[in-house]
């Protein structure tokens, strides 16, 4: 084919496309990226896999050309050459730009280096194209290192009272010991400080205190690892003063989890009794010093709630649960049991708790609201004949509560405290079970779950709505620990104060203070909240609900100042623009609703709607200039929107590669590619958040872990610091306004963990690290 001299460049380019597919991809990208090709419009099929790669179209055209007759081929090439000549005439800089891009193109089979450098990551086999920013000259030479900063657990918000018993004690140090998620908390009730025992690998289920008031035994559930394989449960015996683990009991012995634990008393705590969560609820006795099993027996197929040694006789053990009280005898390494006889008394559905009186009697609290006094009865020789054995029978029934008796607590002088479920009452009884005083805890805290004696007058009360109260009968009770009672997803940090907000399926919206470690205020909504964001002025906060409705709350008055509804599906993300003039609302109906914000965040008017995602919105961020949005969806799609231009979808994602973002919470993007493990599916990472100084990325994953990465981290398998503590999928994570702390919250574990950011040293910012691939960062010493 002969060409005018002005077309020689085009001839060279066309020849290169026929012999080098990589060059073909680059050439196609050059023409398409400047808006000259109409074929960049997304089809419905490409929406699932991200933007379809232009190289695919070039290959298909080349295949068709090879099959056409020679004359037809010549006409097509002539026509394409003429079209290319027009492009070069209209854009003189394209010629040199094309040469540069072809020179930087990789080999034909390379997954990187195409289209002026683009990278593909795969989620569930679907390719997602990431365009390399212009300031990165050589992607392959980038060196990823863990951040010099590290995290240290600073505070734990919450208490597991909703489904656990006998899990609140007072140590000799003045610390209340209790648990939530995988952490056992030691909270000094006067100094208001916390320490944490965090050696458990899954949710702690039970707790008991050694007679020396120093050693603690805590048992955990089995759980599963990230591959779904079951992990082995065990019991840790540890020193509460040093937090050093002394013994690990029963690894490989227990099934499903550890339900109850108890130390012996008569022999100064030489033995530990454990009941697991297997079908037979295996009861085992262990030597605390050696960590060896002393005896084991099948308990019952019914639920077992608690176990205790007789304080005066370590050979006598009692268990109770669904419709039973068992009296066990330990002798020569074997266990035998006798069932409590209810006789003429109505058999309750559940025996919830028991204690030993000073006279040696056993007092049980049951689901009928009664306190039963049990005692030994000699064998009935007349009826059963010679050799009849003694039995354990009810000696007395005392009506105590309207509804279940959830807990009993024996005081030093012989008095007894009982805690009710339905009536929420705490009653003080004399040694002969005469009622002396009573009080009722507020309804907002739920029923009484557990009582711990402080000094005979003052008590600690754990409740079924995950609160711990402190008080007396005369002065009443105040909450010293509070938490959510159902799955949480919404988390937002204040733009300028040490304050953060949480919301979840319990319909509560809670505002917490990170410095004072307390709940500032809480309000209950009609529907449950899933997402939230503070207005940049800090005066109001918007909360997205499960019905498509969203509210704006005044931070000082707690009043609802605005109430809107977008669609009828749940909202997943709320995000204000940097200057607070816009609010973006991401919904499960696949739309992003944009609102104008006026009157300091108290008035909203619909500005537009972003329509283009083919699945529900999961995350979104605003650009620093407040004109653009980057969004992720449930089908792993990354889209960009021109909000200032009328909420238009930007078809060419390549043009957004150098855009700077005011926040970075999107889990899919070039700058956070490295947080994904190879072979991940799209649900492995629930949330991430870039620090305000743009040095770190905190990640909440689906395997109970919090990660800390260097930012940016655009290369696979980026090194990071991993932190445990949650016992459920971590649903959200955020940095505080000054990057002093990271907040993470679990889903089902209803736990909020506050991590202190420990500065490992000063150095270049994450952006500077990417500018020079040869730069290094030193790791900080271990905390």
Secondary structure by P-SEA (a helix, b strand, c coil): ccccccaaaaaaaaaaaaccaaaaaaaaaaaaaacccccccccccccccccccaaaaaaaaaaaaaaccaaaaaaaaaaaaaaaaaaaaaccaaaaaaaaaaaaccccccccccccbbbbbbcccbbbbbbbcccccccccbbbbcccccccccccccccccccccccccccccbbbbbcccccccccccccbbbbbcccccccccccccccccbbbbbbccccccccbbbbbbbbbbbccccccccccccccccccccbbbbbccccccbbbbbccccccbbbbbcccccccccccccccccccccccccccccbbbbbcccbbbbbbbcccbbbbbcccccccccccccccccccccbbbbbbccccbbbbbbbbcccccccccbbbbbbbbccccccccccccccccccccbbbbbbccccbbbbbcccccccccccccccccccccccccccccbbbbcccbbbbbbcccbbbbbcbbbbcccccbbbbbccccbbbbbccccbbbbbbccccccccccccccccccccccccccbbbbbccccbbbbbccccccccccccccccccccccccccccbbbbbccccbbbbbbbcccccbbbbcccccccccccccccccccccccccccccbbbbbbccccccccccccccccccccccccccccccccccccccccccccccccccccccbbbbbccccbbbbbcccccccccbbbbbcccccccccccccccccbbbbbbccccbbbbbbbbbccccccaaaaaacccbbbbbcccc
